[in-house]
Amino acid sequence: MKKTLLFVLTGLCLCVWALPGLAEKAPQKIIDLANSKLLALGTDPVIVTAVKAANSKGQTLDAIKAMDRKWRDTAGIADYMKAIMESDCGKHLRRIQHDAPYYAEIFVMDNQGANVAMTDKTSDYWQGDEAKFKKSFNNGQGAVFVDEVEFDDSTQAYLVQVSVPVKDNGSVIGAITFGVDIDKVK
């Protein structure tokens, strides 16, 4: 009896230990959406204008990281966060979000991965150290990046982050990430 119980408990522990490594790849309908509609939004004039304006400010990486620390330490939505959400580009992103039921969130980043505009507060200000930015900005070369599907507790839905480059006349100047509810994509 003790050996059977020990065997069962060991098996359960191995299953629980292995679960985090079992990430689900995005379905083909998400990859198709990423390479068509979402990629095209990377050249949207309102988004391009906002990213160009952010890039022209010439923020240092140290200043971006300082804002990132402040951002992560701030509960709720501070005025400086609200300004990003209520900018022309932020309002434009909300209209895009409203037009399709599968957008859980949308945020735009400059050429260093700092937030430019967003529909909802992100967990941090600087995305430059994360795969969503690194792979879509791709050292200025640009690429479509479709992350793995994850269950999102706040929305109680399976979401995938899709990131595409923001391009101005063919030059990659930033990136945009879409949180997509995979069950709402037809």
VMD Tcl script that draws the C-alpha trace (Angstrom):
set ca {
  {0.00 0.00 0.00}
  {2.81 2.42 0.91}
  {4.62 1.68 -2.36}
  {1.44 2.27 -4.39}
  {0.76 5.56 -2.61}
  {4.36 6.63 -3.06}
  {4.20 5.72 -6.77}
  {0.96 7.71 -7.27}
  {2.31 10.74 -5.42}
  {5.55 10.63 -7.40}
  {3.57 10.48 -10.65}
  {1.41 13.45 -9.61}
  {4.46 15.47 -8.67}
  {6.06 14.76 -12.05}
  {2.86 15.80 -13.85}
  {2.60 19.07 -11.92}
  {6.30 19.74 -12.43}
  {6.01 19.18 -16.19}
  {2.87 21.30 -16.75}
  {4.59 24.71 -17.08}
  {6.65 23.35 -19.96}
  {3.55 22.33 -21.91}
  {2.87 25.52 -23.80}
  {0.44 25.47 -26.67}
  {1.36 26.85 -30.06}
  {-1.03 29.31 -31.62}
  {-3.53 27.86 -34.09}
  {-3.12 28.53 -37.81}
  {-5.98 31.07 -37.81}
  {-3.89 33.26 -35.44}
  {-0.77 32.94 -37.60}
  {-2.83 33.90 -40.66}
  {-4.29 36.91 -38.79}
  {-0.79 37.94 -37.70}
  {0.62 37.83 -41.22}
  {-2.27 39.75 -42.75}
  {-4.40 42.18 -40.76}
  {-2.06 42.66 -37.79}
  {1.05 43.08 -39.93}
  {-0.78 45.72 -41.98}
  {-1.55 47.68 -38.80}
  {2.20 48.12 -38.38}
  {2.05 50.73 -41.18}
  {-1.07 52.52 -39.91}
  {-0.39 56.28 -40.24}
  {-1.61 57.16 -36.71}
  {0.60 54.49 -35.16}
  {3.61 55.42 -37.31}
  {3.24 59.12 -36.40}
  {3.12 58.32 -32.67}
  {6.19 56.07 -32.82}
  {8.15 58.63 -34.86}
  {7.29 61.30 -32.26}
  {8.40 59.04 -29.40}
  {11.65 58.14 -31.16}
  {12.42 61.80 -31.82}
  {12.44 62.50 -28.05}
  {15.73 60.59 -27.82}
  {15.08 59.08 -24.39}
  {18.09 57.35 -22.90}
  {17.78 53.72 -21.87}
  {18.53 54.78 -18.28}
  {15.56 57.18 -18.35}
  {13.34 54.44 -19.81}
  {14.42 51.98 -17.12}
  {13.77 54.59 -14.40}
  {10.25 55.08 -15.76}
  {9.84 51.30 -15.88}
  {10.66 51.04 -12.15}
  {8.21 53.84 -11.35}
  {5.56 52.19 -13.55}
  {5.89 48.79 -11.88}
  {5.78 50.39 -8.42}
  {2.58 52.32 -9.17}
  {-0.73 50.71 -8.28}
  {-3.68 51.57 -10.49}
  {-3.45 54.00 -13.39}
  {-1.44 57.16 -12.76}
  {-1.87 60.34 -14.82}
  {1.27 59.62 -16.87}
  {-0.18 56.21 -17.80}
  {-3.57 57.71 -18.58}
  {-1.85 60.19 -20.92}
  {-0.50 57.28 -22.97}
  {-3.93 55.67 -23.07}
  {-5.72 58.92 -23.99}
  {-3.24 60.10 -26.62}
  {-4.41 60.25 -30.23}
  {-2.74 56.90 -30.83}
  {-4.22 55.40 -27.64}
  {-7.71 56.45 -28.74}
  {-7.01 55.04 -32.20}
  {-5.95 51.71 -30.67}
  {-9.21 51.56 -28.69}
  {-11.18 52.08 -31.92}
  {-9.23 49.23 -33.51}
  {-9.89 47.12 -30.40}
  {-13.60 47.94 -30.55}
  {-13.82 46.86 -34.20}
  {-12.94 43.21 -33.50}
  {-14.02 41.14 -30.49}
  {-10.73 39.24 -30.30}
  {-8.48 42.13 -29.21}
  {-7.91 41.82 -25.45}
  {-5.23 44.54 -25.49}
  {-3.05 46.50 -27.88}
  {0.11 48.44 -27.13}
  {2.71 50.21 -29.24}
  {6.44 50.52 -28.49}
  {9.19 52.81 -29.73}
  {12.57 51.72 -31.13}
  {13.82 50.84 -27.62}
  {10.71 48.99 -26.46}
  {9.22 51.80 -24.34}
  {5.44 52.17 -24.36}
  {4.10 54.78 -26.79}
  {0.35 54.05 -26.64}
  {-1.90 51.38 -25.16}
  {-5.51 50.34 -24.68}
  {-4.95 49.01 -21.16}
  {-2.24 49.40 -18.54}
  {0.65 47.06 -19.23}
  {2.48 45.38 -16.35}
  {5.61 47.37 -17.17}
  {6.66 50.38 -19.24}
  {9.74 48.93 -20.94}
  {9.19 45.91 -23.19}
  {12.68 46.11 -24.71}
  {13.99 43.16 -22.71}
  {11.09 40.88 -23.66}
  {10.66 38.48 -26.60}
  {7.59 40.36 -27.89}
  {9.77 43.39 -28.64}
  {13.10 41.71 -29.38}
  {11.63 39.31 -31.94}
  {9.27 41.75 -33.67}
  {11.69 44.70 -33.76}
  {14.43 42.20 -34.62}
  {17.34 44.66 -34.41}
  {15.62 46.96 -36.88}
  {14.93 44.18 -39.39}
  {11.34 43.49 -38.29}
  {9.52 40.16 -38.04}
  {6.15 38.76 -37.07}
  {6.27 37.08 -33.64}
  {3.44 34.86 -32.43}
  {3.98 33.81 -28.82}
  {2.54 30.69 -27.19}
  {-1.06 30.52 -26.03}
  {-1.56 31.14 -22.31}
  {-4.57 31.22 -20.02}
  {-5.13 34.78 -18.79}
  {-6.64 34.90 -15.30}
  {-7.86 38.49 -15.60}
  {-9.94 37.80 -18.73}
  {-10.56 34.09 -18.07}
  {-9.64 33.40 -21.69}
  {-6.87 31.80 -23.73}
  {-4.76 34.60 -25.17}
  {-1.77 34.82 -27.42}
  {0.43 37.85 -27.89}
  {1.17 38.70 -31.50}
  {3.82 41.32 -32.19}
  {4.64 42.96 -35.49}
  {7.05 45.71 -36.52}
  {5.93 49.30 -36.96}
  {7.34 50.51 -40.28}
  {7.76 53.94 -41.80}
  {8.47 53.76 -45.55}
  {9.91 50.28 -45.11}
  {12.14 51.13 -42.13}
  {11.37 49.43 -38.82}
  {10.86 52.14 -36.18}
  {9.06 50.27 -33.38}
  {6.68 47.42 -32.65}
  {3.06 46.76 -31.75}
  {1.69 43.91 -29.65}
  {-1.85 42.55 -29.79}
  {-3.27 40.36 -27.06}
  {-5.61 38.09 -29.04}
  {-8.37 35.92 -27.55}
  {-7.97 32.82 -29.70}
  {-11.55 31.63 -29.15}
  {-12.98 34.83 -30.65}
  {-11.05 34.67 -33.94}
  {-13.19 33.17 -36.72}
}
mol new
graphics top color blue
foreach p $ca { graphics top sphere $p radius 0.5 }
foreach p [lrange $ca 0 end-1] q [lrange $ca 1 end] { graphics top cylinder $p $q radius 0.2 }
display resetview
